[in-house]
Structures are given as C-alpha cells and as structure tokens.
Amino acid sequence: MARSEGGTVNTKKLLLGSFVVGTGLALTRRFFTATSPSRLMRDSASYDAVDAYVEQQMRRLNIPGASLVIVEGDKIVHLRGFGRARPGGELPTPRTPFFIGSLTKSFTGLAVMQLVESGKVEPDAPAQRYLPWFRVADAQASAQITVRHLLNQTSGLPYFASGTALANFADDPNATESQVRALSTLKLAHPVGSTCNYSNFNYNILGLIVESASGEPYADYIQNHIFNPLAMSHSYTSKALAKQNGLATGYRHWFSIPFPAPNLPVMLGSLPCGWLISCAEDMAHYLMAHLNGGCYDNVQILSPAGIDELHRGVAEYVKFGLGGLYGMGWFDINLGQTKTFSHSGNVPDFSTFMALVPAQKKGIVLLMNADPYGMPPITEEIGMGVTALLAGQQPAPIRLEFIQWIMRLPPLIPLLQIGGVFATRGLIRRWRAEPEHRPSRGRIWGQHILLPLIPNVTLATILIYLRSTGLIRLLHQFMPDLSCLFLSNQPPSVMREAGCCFCCRVAFCGRGGTRTPDFYCVIVAL
C-alpha cells in the first residue's frame, strides 16, 4: 500500500516520540525502584508538608543533605532528596548510601530473632551460653544477663562507658570481641533486669552472639540473611565498599558551621550497634517487611509473631522527654492516641531516623549527612516531628532551638579571656597612676583574681573529668569544636591523645611544650 510522504514523516515522528517517552519512563522507573517497579506508587496525597518541614529543619540546623522515603503498605509512595550529598552540590538520590547509626540495632535485633526462630538462640538463656568467656566485674550478674536483657537494654550495662567504646578505632576482625572482653572489670549501672538503661554494649554483645550461634561473621550474616533477601542492593557493612558506590560525604559541625569529613575512621568494634550503611530505597524495603508481618516481595524474613515481638516495648524508658517503652531495637512511643515504633541514629558525621505508624500501615526514613551538634535529642525531635505529620498530626514545637545558639557562643570564651587581660592591665595602670582608687587587698583577691578564675577552673574541671573517663575522645568525634576548645590550653601531647588533629597538625602547636592560645585553636577550627 502506497503511503503519502506526510504520512511517513508523521509515522517516524510518532515512533521517535514513543521511543523517547518510553526510554524516559524506563529510566525513571529504574531510578526509583531496585527490583520491583510495581512497588513505587506516586501517591495522590500531598507530602508537601513533610518536605517543607524537613527543609525547614535542615536550614535551621545547617544540615547539608538528606534523603527521605515514605512507604504505605507494600509500596513506596514518596521519595525525595534534599540539599547536597557531598561538596559540589550533588543531590542525594534514593540509592545514595548513608551511615544509619543506631538504626543498626534493629537489624541486630532482627538477626537475633531469626536465630531464635531457627532454634539456634534461646532468648531467655544467659549470654554465657553463647559466649562462655563473657564477664563483667560482678560474677553473679555476669551469669544472670540473658539475651532478652541485652535486646531490651535491661542488662544494667552503663550508657556513658559504652560511649567511650565508640572512640575505639581498632579495625582488626576481633575488634568487637576485644571490646566486650574488656568489660570484665566493668561495674553495672543497675541490677540486672531492674531498669532500661540504653547502652551500645548490649548490641555489640548481641552481634557476637549472632556470630557464635550462626557460625558466620556478623557482617556476612547481615548481608546473607537481611540485605540479600530484602533486595537491599545498595546497603553495606564496609565503608570502603560504600564509597565505591557513591557513599554520601558526612559533615561535622564546628560552631554550627558544617565541614565535610570524608575520611573519618569507622569504629568496627561497634558495627552491630551503629555502623551499618544503607540508602532510602533499601530502607523502604526494610520498613515494608516490618509493616507486613516480616514479608517483602513474597520473601519472609521473620514470622508475623516475631515481628510483633521485635516491636513490643517492655521496658519503660523516658527518651528525651517522651515517655515510652523500649523493645528489641525499637522505641514504642504514643503520639497522642497513635502508636508509633521508631529509632534514631547518630554517628559523628551522619544522623538518621525511622518510624512506623502501624495502624495506618505507614513508615518513614530520614537520612542526613550531618549529626547536628553531636546531640541525639535534636535528631529525635526532627524525626518525631516528621512522624507526627505522617500520622496526620501537627509536629510538637521545637524545644531545643536554644542549643544551636549555645553552640555558637564558645568562640567568645577566648575573646572574653583576652578582653579580661586587657581590662586588668588597664586597671593596674590606673591604680598606679591614682593610688587612692586602689581597692583593698581582699577586694583585689575576691573580685579581680578569684572571681575571674571560676570559669577557667570550671573548664579545667570538666577537662579532668573527660580525660579520666575517656570521654574526651568521644567528645572530639561528636563535638570537635568543643573538644579543641577544652584542649586548647593543653600541651600538644594531650591534644594528640584526644585526637585533636586540627590543632596538633599546626606548626605553632608543635613547639616543645608550647601551649596554644584558646583563640588560635578556634581560628584553626573555623
């Protein structure tokens, strides 16, 4: 059949247009979903309020970049990247990996429950059944601590001591075991089973129990039994591998200003409590499994009863002013009459939050490439605000706004000290020129010597405490600005001990025994 020239041209245009449109749709679908295109559904409901809230909090706290995902039932209904994933302005994608901090605890809890259901772990058995060498200072308490105590944070292990472990950068394969063996002289903060006391030690011990019961290294178990079944193909247990696949650059705040920190070491000994890596798309798969009785894409990773057990809060816990219960890697908190399960996560250069609203079959994950001022309550406040919006409520007013202003004030300390020196010199000149205005000896000592010493003595006392407890290294990881400010009057050897690299790499600091002025450290930091 003969066709007109115009008809041939129109057909070519139609075919070309179809090809362009089809290619665009295919690329879009591939971008948003890893394994099951039908699982991405652009919801008709607007999430503009959630997006606006996240953007507002990012501006307020100087957070460079974030990735957000919302799921309903077994579908992703909203994906959004904000800001930049790294210096240069690249927008985070749904597959941009972030460190997820203490969201890792829920993965460790899930791993333990999988082993419970396979008959390899008994939740009420003592931890010593799986780790016969496990000890704390009290031998009787050591034998009483069960797997369930560890899961529910009721073992009595202390919070702050577990914080110092986060500054242990040992990277050998036995780093976790070495850390846990070191607990043999540690005194418990509470009697076993008496109260919920959040401690990273609990989940590091559980990571070793996973290894003992399964016969696999913790990292391999998570990869084989959680990441792979849930098609979490952009989730990692290794920073090196994640960097090869677009790991977001983390930032640390220096007096409220975010600075990129791409080369911070990973605390491998604390991998089971806070150092897994994932992305928004993969975390959506994870939430879907939790919302659907342990099932994702026809793969069952845990029974519905097991999922309920993971979420069920049993230990009363006041979390940053919100009363709730702690379960197996999840906080059980009511927003009004709405039950939510959630957890936040913080490492020195990333912060994260995830939540489930089970009655509405909704879930949300927010991944950020900065840890606001090293304070988990700030991350928690943002996360609960997003969760409230997801549940159809208004977020609670921001209560911690004052913290960012406080964190901007420390640079004034050395300026005030310098001002005090010049003011004192001026007073001395005046007293010499006008002896009749010279105050009594007692007033000189009280008003002009002892009173100005109070803030300096306070700083020195805080430093002594931080050094004696080992928390100074932790402070330098999460609050490097304050750490260097505390250490700026110390010899270089002390600064190096704390890891104060910003100061110790400066030539001025390297002069034998020379003490660096406070203001110099602040200038270097900025």
Secondary structure per residue as TSV (DSSP state, phi and psi in degrees):
chain	resnum	aa	ss	phi	psi
A	1	M	-	360.0	130.7
A	2	A	-	-76.0	142.7
A	3	R	-	-124.1	146.1
A	4	S	-	-69.2	159.8
A	5	E	H	-62.7	-39.3
A	6	G	H	-63.7	-38.0
A	7	G	H	-65.5	-39.0
A	8	T	H	-63.6	-43.1
A	9	V	H	-62.4	-44.1
A	10	N	H	-63.2	-38.4
A	11	T	H	-64.1	-43.5
A	12	K	H	-61.4	-42.5
A	13	K	H	-62.7	-40.2
A	14	L	H	-63.8	-45.7
A	15	L	H	-63.8	-41.7
A	16	L	H	-64.3	-44.0
A	17	G	H	-63.0	-41.5
A	18	S	H	-63.2	-40.5
A	19	F	H	-63.0	-44.1
A	20	V	H	-63.3	-48.0
A	21	V	H	-63.2	-44.9
A	22	G	H	-62.2	-42.6
A	23	T	H	-63.2	-41.9
A	24	G	H	-61.3	-43.7
A	25	L	H	-64.8	-40.2
A	26	A	H	-64.6	-43.1
A	27	L	H	-66.0	-40.4
A	28	T	H	-61.7	-44.8
A	29	R	H	-65.2	-39.5
A	30	R	H	-66.7	-34.8
A	31	F	H	-66.0	-38.1
A	32	F	H	-91.7	-17.9
A	33	T	-	-139.3	141.6
A	34	A	S	-85.5	-45.7
A	35	T	S	-128.0	-24.7
A	36	S	-	-134.7	92.7
A	37	P	G	-54.3	-31.8
A	38	S	G	-67.7	-11.0
A	39	R	G	-84.2	-7.0
A	40	L	B	-99.0	120.4
A	41	M	-	-129.3	118.9
A	42	R	-	-74.4	110.1
A	43	D	-	-71.5	143.5
A	44	S	S	-72.4	-27.1
A	45	A	S	-69.3	146.6
A	46	S	-	-87.2	135.5
A	47	Y	-	-108.8	24.7
A	48	D	H	-59.9	-36.9
A	49	A	H	-65.3	-39.0
A	50	V	H	-65.8	-47.7
A	51	D	H	-58.9	-44.4
A	52	A	H	-63.9	-38.1
A	53	Y	H	-66.0	-44.4
A	54	V	H	-62.2	-45.3
A	55	E	H	-61.5	-40.0
A	56	Q	H	-62.2	-45.0
A	57	Q	H	-68.3	-35.9
A	58	M	H	-63.8	-42.6
A	59	R	H	-64.1	-43.6
A	60	R	H	-62.4	-37.2
A	61	L	H	-105.9	6.4
A	62	N	T	55.4	52.0
A	63	I	-	-96.8	120.7
A	64	P	-	-65.1	-43.5
A	65	G	E	-149.6	157.8
A	66	A	E	-155.6	157.5
A	67	S	E	-132.8	131.5
A	68	L	E	-125.1	138.7
A	69	V	E	-139.4	141.1
A	70	I	E	-126.0	134.0
A	71	V	E	-121.0	151.3
A	72	E	E	-133.7	122.0
A	73	G	T	62.3	-115.8
A	74	D	T	-115.2	28.5
A	75	K	E	-132.4	146.7
A	76	I	E	-83.5	124.3
A	77	V	E	-110.7	-11.6
A	78	H	E	-158.1	128.6
A	79	L	E	-132.0	136.0
A	80	R	E	-154.5	135.6
A	81	G	E	-106.9	147.5
A	82	F	E	-130.8	146.0
A	83	G	E	65.8	-132.8
A	84	R	-	-135.3	142.7
A	85	A	S	-81.4	-20.5
A	86	R	S	-163.4	166.5
A	87	P	T	-54.1	132.4
A	88	G	T	118.8	-15.0
A	89	G	T	95.5	11.2
A	90	E	-	-68.1	128.5
A	91	L	-	-72.9	134.0
A	92	P	-	-61.7	137.5
A	93	T	-	-101.1	171.0
A	94	P	T	-61.3	-16.7
A	95	R	T	-108.1	10.3
A	96	T	-	-73.9	119.1
A	97	P	-	-73.5	143.8
A	98	F	E	-131.6	148.8
A	99	F	E	-66.5	137.1
A	100	I	-	-105.4	4.1
A	101	G	G	56.6	-137.1
A	102	S	G	-73.7	-1.0
A	103	L	G	-59.9	-22.4
A	104	T	H	-55.9	-33.0
A	105	K	H	-59.0	-35.9
A	106	S	H	-68.0	-31.4
A	107	F	H	-67.6	-42.3
A	108	T	H	-65.0	-40.8
A	109	G	H	-61.9	-41.5
A	110	L	H	-62.7	-42.5
A	111	A	H	-60.0	-43.0
A	112	V	H	-63.3	-42.9
A	113	M	H	-67.5	-32.3
A	114	Q	H	-61.7	-41.2
A	115	L	H	-71.6	-28.9
A	116	V	H	-63.8	-45.5
A	117	E	H	-71.7	-23.0
A	118	S	T	-89.1	1.8
A	119	G	T	81.6	11.8
A	120	K	S	-94.0	-15.5
A	121	V	-	-134.3	137.7
A	122	E	-	-107.7	116.7
A	123	P	T	-60.7	-29.5
A	124	D	T	-97.4	10.3
A	125	A	S	-80.9	150.3
A	126	P	B	-65.0	148.0
A	127	A	G	-58.6	-28.5
A	128	Q	G	-67.1	-16.7
A	129	R	G	-63.4	-34.7
A	130	Y	T	-99.8	-25.2
A	131	L	-	-129.6	79.7
A	132	P	T	-56.9	-25.1
A	133	W	T	-85.2	-6.1
A	134	F	-	-63.3	130.8
A	135	R	-	-147.9	148.0
A	136	V	-	-118.1	-176.1
A	137	A	S	-61.0	-36.6
A	138	D	S	-90.6	113.5
A	139	A	H	-63.4	-38.9
A	140	Q	H	-65.8	-43.8
A	141	A	H	-63.0	-36.2
A	142	S	H	-57.1	-40.9
A	143	A	H	-76.3	-18.5
A	144	Q	H	-87.2	-23.9
A	145	I	-	-69.1	121.3
A	146	T	B	-104.1	170.9
A	147	V	H	-59.8	-40.1
A	148	R	H	-65.6	-38.6
A	149	H	H	-58.5	-42.7
A	150	L	H	-65.0	-44.5
A	151	L	H	-61.6	-40.7
A	152	N	T	-92.9	8.1
A	153	Q	T	59.2	36.6
A	154	T	-	-116.4	21.7
A	155	S	S	-74.0	-20.3
A	156	G	-	92.6	-4.2
A	157	L	-	-64.2	142.1
A	158	P	-	-77.9	156.6
A	159	Y	H	-79.1	-54.0
A	160	F	H	-67.0	-37.6
A	161	A	H	-61.9	-34.5
A	162	S	H	-70.9	-23.5
A	163	G	H	-66.9	-37.7
A	164	T	H	-64.0	-28.7
A	165	A	H	-64.7	-24.8
A	166	L	T	-71.5	-7.9
A	167	A	T	-102.6	14.3
A	168	N	-	-93.9	112.6
A	169	F	-	-100.0	18.1
A	170	A	-	-56.7	133.0
A	171	D	-	-118.6	19.4
A	172	D	S	-82.6	161.5
A	173	P	T	-61.1	-20.2
A	174	N	T	-102.0	20.6
A	175	A	H	-60.9	-42.3
A	176	T	H	-65.9	-44.6
A	177	E	H	-63.4	-41.1
A	178	S	H	-60.8	-40.9
A	179	Q	H	-63.2	-44.5
A	180	V	H	-71.9	-36.4
A	181	R	H	-62.2	-29.9
A	182	A	G	-69.2	-9.1
A	183	L	G	-76.9	-1.8
A	184	S	G	-61.9	-19.5
A	185	T	G	-110.2	7.7
A	186	L	-	-84.9	132.9
A	187	K	-	-88.4	137.8
A	188	L	-	-69.7	149.2
A	189	A	S	-81.0	-26.2
A	190	H	S	-145.3	158.6
A	191	P	-	-60.6	146.9
A	192	V	T	-57.0	128.7
A	193	G	T	80.9	0.7
A	194	S	S	-84.2	-32.3
A	195	T	S	-157.0	161.2
A	196	C	-	-86.4	120.8
A	197	N	-	-133.5	103.1
A	198	Y	-	-59.9	123.1
A	199	S	-	-146.8	129.4
A	200	N	H	-63.5	-25.9
A	201	F	H	-56.2	-38.5
A	202	N	H	-54.1	-46.0
A	203	Y	H	-83.1	-23.6
A	204	N	H	-68.3	-38.5
A	205	I	H	-63.7	-41.9
A	206	L	H	-61.4	-36.2
A	207	G	H	-59.8	-38.6
A	208	L	H	-70.3	-34.2
A	209	I	H	-65.8	-38.4
A	210	V	H	-58.7	-44.6
A	211	E	H	-63.8	-44.8
A	212	S	H	-64.8	-43.2
A	213	A	H	-77.0	-31.9
A	214	S	H	-93.9	-24.0
A	215	G	S	79.1	10.9
A	216	E	S	-119.1	147.4
A	217	P	-	-58.0	147.9
A	218	Y	H	-52.6	-48.0
A	219	A	H	-59.6	-42.1
A	220	D	H	-66.8	-39.3
A	221	Y	H	-62.6	-46.3
A	222	I	H	-60.8	-42.0
A	223	Q	I	-64.1	-45.4
A	224	N	I	-78.7	-31.6
A	225	H	I	-111.2	-9.0
A	226	I	I	-128.2	-59.0
A	227	F	I	-58.9	-51.5
A	228	N	T	-64.8	-49.6
A	229	P	T	-61.1	-31.0
A	230	L	T	-92.5	11.1
A	231	A	T	54.1	39.7
A	232	M	-	-89.5	73.4
A	233	S	T	-80.6	-6.7
A	234	H	T	-120.2	36.7
A	235	S	-	-119.5	146.2
A	236	Y	B	-142.9	157.3
A	237	T	S	-109.8	2.9
A	238	S	-	-130.0	127.8
A	239	K	H	-65.0	-38.4
A	240	A	H	-60.0	-43.8
A	241	L	H	-68.6	-39.0
A	242	A	H	-64.2	-38.0
A	243	K	H	-64.4	-33.6
A	244	Q	H	-66.9	-18.4
A	245	N	T	-118.5	32.6
A	246	G	T	88.1	26.2
A	247	L	-	-50.5	131.6
A	248	A	-	-61.8	149.5
A	249	T	-	-82.6	127.2
A	250	G	-	-82.7	155.7
A	251	Y	E	-126.8	146.7
A	252	R	E	-117.0	145.3
A	253	H	E	-87.7	131.8
A	254	W	E	-117.1	104.0
A	255	F	T	51.5	49.8
A	256	S	T	77.7	-0.8
A	257	I	E	-102.9	122.6
A	258	P	E	-77.9	131.5
A	259	F	E	-122.0	136.2
A	260	P	E	-62.8	141.5
A	261	A	-	-134.6	69.5
A	262	P	T	-72.8	-16.4
A	263	N	T	-115.5	23.1
A	264	L	-	-64.0	139.0
A	265	P	-	-72.0	156.7
A	266	V	-	-98.4	138.1
A	267	M	-	-89.1	83.5
A	268	L	G	-61.3	-28.7
A	269	G	G	-65.2	-18.3
A	270	S	G	-110.1	20.4
A	271	L	H	-52.8	-44.7
A	272	P	H	-69.4	-14.6
A	273	C	H	-105.7	-13.9
A	274	G	H	-174.1	19.7
A	275	W	-	-130.1	25.0
A	276	L	-	-75.4	161.8
A	277	I	E	-127.0	134.6
A	278	S	E	-152.3	-177.5
A	279	C	-	-132.7	170.8
A	280	A	H	-60.1	-45.1
A	281	E	H	-63.2	-44.5
A	282	D	H	-67.3	-40.4
A	283	M	H	-65.1	-26.8
A	284	A	H	-63.5	-42.3
A	285	H	H	-59.6	-41.6
A	286	Y	H	-62.4	-45.5
A	287	L	H	-66.0	-37.1
A	288	M	H	-59.6	-41.6
A	289	A	H	-61.8	-39.4
A	290	H	H	-70.5	-31.0
A	291	L	H	-81.9	-15.7
A	292	N	T	-123.2	43.1
A	293	G	T	62.4	33.5
A	294	G	T	85.0	8.7
A	295	C	E	-112.1	133.7
A	296	Y	E	-136.9	123.1
A	297	D	T	51.9	46.0
A	298	N	T	67.7	15.0
A	299	V	E	-110.4	123.7
A	300	Q	E	-98.7	113.1
A	301	I	S	-96.9	-14.3
A	302	L	S	-164.3	153.2
A	303	S	-	-71.1	157.2
A	304	P	H	-55.7	-38.8
A	305	A	H	-65.0	-37.6
A	306	G	H	-65.3	-40.5
A	307	I	H	-62.4	-44.6
A	308	D	H	-60.1	-38.5
A	309	E	H	-66.0	-38.0
A	310	L	H	-60.4	-41.6
A	311	H	H	-81.3	-23.2
A	312	R	-	-68.2	112.3
A	313	G	-	-73.6	134.2
A	314	V	-	-127.4	-19.6
A	315	A	E	-113.1	121.5
A	316	E	E	-63.1	136.6
A	317	Y	E	-152.4	130.0
A	318	V	E	-95.9	112.3
A	319	K	E	-108.0	102.0
A	320	F	T	52.8	41.2
A	321	G	T	92.7	-10.6
A	322	L	E	-101.8	120.9
A	323	G	E	-76.5	139.2
A	324	G	E	-169.5	-164.2
A	325	L	E	-126.3	151.2
A	326	Y	E	-108.4	135.3
A	327	G	-	-112.8	-137.0
A	328	M	S	-98.6	71.9
A	329	G	S	91.2	12.5
A	330	W	-	-138.0	143.9
A	331	F	E	-96.0	131.9
A	332	D	E	-100.9	102.7
A	333	I	E	-128.6	135.0
A	334	N	E	-93.8	127.2
A	335	L	E	-99.3	96.5
A	336	G	T	66.1	-121.5
A	337	Q	T	-96.3	4.6
A	338	T	E	-99.6	120.9
A	339	K	E	-80.0	135.6
A	340	T	E	-132.0	150.8
A	341	F	E	-118.6	129.6
A	342	S	E	-151.8	170.3
A	343	H	E	-163.6	142.9
A	344	S	E	-107.5	166.3
A	345	G	E	-145.5	140.0
A	346	N	E	-142.2	127.4
A	347	V	E	-123.8	172.0
A	348	P	T	-55.3	-26.8
A	349	D	T	-126.8	9.8
A	350	F	E	-144.5	153.5
A	351	S	E	-143.7	147.6
A	352	T	E	-145.2	163.4
A	353	F	E	-154.7	140.0
A	354	M	E	-137.1	150.6
A	355	A	E	-153.1	150.9
A	356	L	E	-120.1	139.1
A	357	V	E	-116.2	86.1
A	358	P	G	-61.5	-33.7
A	359	A	G	-64.3	-29.4
A	360	Q	G	-102.6	2.4
A	361	K	T	55.7	40.8
A	362	K	E	-119.2	153.1
A	363	G	E	-148.6	156.3
A	364	I	E	-144.1	144.2
A	365	V	E	-132.9	133.1
A	366	L	E	-125.4	121.1
A	367	L	E	-114.5	128.6
A	368	M	E	-128.3	143.4
A	369	N	S	-97.5	38.6
A	370	A	B	-157.5	152.3
A	371	D	-	-108.8	105.0
A	372	P	G	-58.9	101.6
A	373	Y	G	61.8	18.6
A	374	G	G	66.7	25.9
A	375	M	-	-122.4	106.2
A	376	P	H	-54.4	-34.1
A	377	P	H	-58.0	-29.6
A	378	I	H	-69.6	-44.8
A	379	T	H	-60.4	-42.8
A	380	E	H	-61.5	-40.7
A	381	E	H	-64.3	-43.3
A	382	I	H	-62.6	-47.8
A	383	G	H	-61.5	-43.0
A	384	M	H	-69.3	-29.1
A	385	G	H	-65.4	-43.4
A	386	V	H	-64.5	-39.9
A	387	T	H	-64.4	-39.2
A	388	A	H	-60.6	-44.4
A	389	L	H	-62.4	-40.3
A	390	L	H	-62.0	-34.9
A	391	A	T	-85.1	4.0
A	392	G	T	84.1	21.4
A	393	Q	-	-115.8	170.6
A	394	Q	-	-90.2	138.7
A	395	P	-	-62.8	148.0
A	396	A	-	-66.3	150.4
A	397	P	-	-58.4	145.6
A	398	I	-	-67.1	122.5
A	399	R	S	-100.3	-18.6
A	400	L	-	-103.7	22.5
A	401	E	H	-58.4	-33.4
A	402	F	H	-64.6	-23.7
A	403	I	H	-63.1	-42.6
A	404	Q	H	-65.1	-29.5
A	405	W	H	-74.5	-38.4
A	406	I	H	-60.8	-40.9
A	407	M	T	-69.2	-13.2
A	408	R	T	-90.6	-9.2
A	409	L	S	-85.4	-30.1
A	410	P	T	-50.4	-34.9
A	411	P	T	-60.0	-19.0
A	412	L	H	-72.9	-21.1
A	413	I	H	-58.9	-53.0
A	414	P	H	-63.9	-32.7
A	415	L	H	-64.8	-40.1
A	416	L	H	-65.9	-38.2
A	417	Q	H	-64.0	-43.2
A	418	I	H	-64.2	-42.7
A	419	G	H	-60.7	-37.5
A	420	G	H	-64.7	-37.2
A	421	V	H	-63.2	-46.8
A	422	F	H	-66.7	-37.1
A	423	A	H	-64.1	-39.6
A	424	T	H	-65.6	-41.9
A	425	R	H	-61.4	-38.8
A	426	G	H	-64.5	-40.5
A	427	L	H	-63.9	-41.8
A	428	I	H	-62.4	-43.4
A	429	R	H	-60.8	-40.8
A	430	R	H	-65.9	-41.9
A	431	W	H	-65.8	-34.5
A	432	R	H	-69.1	-38.8
A	433	A	H	-76.4	-31.2
A	434	E	-	-130.3	79.2
A	435	P	G	-56.6	-27.2
A	436	E	G	-66.6	-20.0
A	437	H	G	-92.5	-1.0
A	438	R	-	-68.7	125.0
A	439	P	-	-72.1	170.6
A	440	S	-	-66.9	161.7
A	441	R	H	-59.7	-40.2
A	442	G	H	-63.6	-39.6
A	443	R	H	-69.2	-36.8
A	444	I	I	-61.1	-46.8
A	445	W	I	-65.7	-44.1
A	446	G	I	-73.5	-49.5
A	447	Q	I	-86.9	-34.1
A	448	H	I	-107.9	-8.9
A	449	I	I	-120.1	-59.6
A	450	L	I	-68.8	-43.8
A	451	L	H	-60.6	-46.8
A	452	P	H	-66.6	-19.9
A	453	L	H	-74.4	-21.1
A	454	I	H	-56.6	-51.3
A	455	P	H	-63.4	-36.3
A	456	N	H	-69.0	-40.1
A	457	V	H	-64.5	-36.7
A	458	T	H	-62.2	-45.9
A	459	L	H	-61.7	-41.3
A	460	A	H	-65.1	-38.6
A	461	T	H	-65.1	-42.6
A	462	I	H	-61.4	-42.4
A	463	L	H	-63.0	-42.1
A	464	I	H	-60.4	-42.8
A	465	Y	H	-64.0	-45.9
A	466	L	H	-62.7	-39.6
A	467	R	H	-69.5	-40.0
A	468	S	H	-67.9	-30.0
A	469	T	H	-93.3	-9.6
A	470	G	T	81.8	4.4
A	471	L	H	-77.2	-9.8
A	472	I	H	-64.1	-35.8
A	473	R	H	-69.6	-37.2
A	474	L	H	-64.9	-42.3
A	475	L	H	-60.0	-38.5
A	476	H	H	-68.0	-28.8
A	477	Q	H	-72.7	-45.3
A	478	F	H	-93.9	-27.2
A	479	M	-	-135.6	71.1
A	480	P	H	-62.7	-30.1
A	481	D	H	-65.0	-50.0
A	482	L	H	-66.2	-37.2
A	483	S	H	-59.5	-49.2
A	484	C	H	-68.7	-28.8
A	485	L	H	-67.5	-42.5
A	486	F	H	-62.6	-38.0
A	487	L	H	-90.3	-4.3
A	488	S	T	-66.7	-18.6
A	489	N	T	-97.5	13.0
A	490	Q	S	-105.0	156.3
A	491	P	-	-61.1	155.1
A	492	P	H	-54.3	-34.1
A	493	S	H	-61.9	-38.3
A	494	V	H	-69.0	-39.5
A	495	M	H	-63.6	-42.3
A	496	R	H	-64.8	-36.3
A	497	E	H	-60.1	-36.6
A	498	A	H	-84.3	-9.4
A	499	G	T	84.4	24.9
A	500	C	-	-81.1	75.6
A	501	C	H	-68.5	-30.8
A	502	F	H	-62.3	-37.4
A	503	C	H	-82.7	-45.1
A	504	C	H	-71.9	-14.9
A	505	R	T	-91.4	2.5
A	506	V	S	-92.0	137.2
A	507	A	G	-58.1	-35.7
A	508	F	G	-58.9	-36.6
A	509	C	G	-73.1	-20.9
A	510	G	G	-81.5	-7.1
A	511	R	S	-68.1	133.6
A	512	G	T	-51.0	114.6
A	513	G	T	74.6	-0.9
A	514	T	-	-69.9	134.9
A	515	R	-	-94.6	135.1
A	516	T	-	-86.4	130.6
A	517	P	-	-60.9	148.6
A	518	D	H	-53.6	-48.2
A	519	F	H	-64.9	-28.3
A	520	Y	H	-66.6	-42.2
A	521	C	H	-62.8	-40.0
A	522	V	H	-64.7	-42.8
A	523	I	H	-61.4	-43.2
A	524	V	H	-61.5	-42.1
A	525	A	H	-62.4	-38.4
A	526	L	-	-82.3	360.0
